[in-house]
Amino acid sequence: MKIVNEQKKLFYGWYILAVSVLVMALCYAPVVSCASLFVTPITEEFGFARSAFTITKTIASLVGMAVAPFFGKIMAKKHMHAVWVGSLLGVTAVFTGMSFASTLPQFYIISFIQGLFTTSAAMLPVNIVLTNWFRKKRGFIVSIAMAGSGIGGTVLSRLMGTMIVEHGWRYTYRFLALLILCILVPAVGLVIRRTPVEKGLKPYGEEMDDTLKTERERQNAGKRMEKEWNASLKELRSLPVFWAYVFGIALIAFTSAVIIHIPSAVVDAGYTMEKAASISSLYLLIAVPGKMILGYIFDRFGVRAGILFGGAVFLLSMLSLLVIQ
């Protein structure tokens, strides 16, 4: 296929980015960012211990981490498109199943299934497809997509809080399933393409050699491209940095689990579900510019600076919870 870049037309990668933002807003946000809103109404209705019910989050996370390498291999190949759509249908089925569950074993089984689909429905394919489509300002582009979870969470948390109070948590789960089925499945199915080659295009920024004005700029661009390293999983397993990365991801998953308990803690303090939803909406709203800033830091100052900055702010957030009355 002949590779061309039509300068007069809007770059197709921007459509890819728009759908990626939508996926993070309507799939990742309900599954991760807003899941905490269901804890109090479900445990109060059935009399579950909160610790027993939140094991569902642990089950889904562990299963998701276990299957991520498997889906990563599949989505690096031509079958990515079908797997992504299938995973979104899986999340739709999970939300529908949650709306009919009434016992802890049922919630546990559905959470196991959720773990199978969640990774391949949002975070993983979004990162892969944007990496394929963008070379220039990649960190910032990915941060825009990730900000979709904050945008979706900000809107959905308020909406979900109201719906849970007025119509019940079962109805709210079915509403979320309908959103994914009617909006995300068609959007991903019709718009997403794994690589620019499938549209006869080059990745955004790859044509930079034709536009750079000075020899020094060309040399710097060449050095940046040489730094990119697409290693196989077998190669990575032999490197200490890989296991340090895995350990860091596990720590993040462990410490971020506190987020799921914040709305319940607000309700326990005597506030309404609507107030708890408002607080969730607030910190998700703040996450939108936060992710943009983080993307800029990664692009401008490098990976080490981005990780240190993100880790420091995350630590500060955990410490600040200790002083809330």
Summary of the structure (lengths in Angstrom):
residues: 325
radius of gyration: 20.9
end to end distance: 63.2
largest distance: 69.7
contacts: 1012
relative contact order: 0.15
helix: 81%
strand: 1%
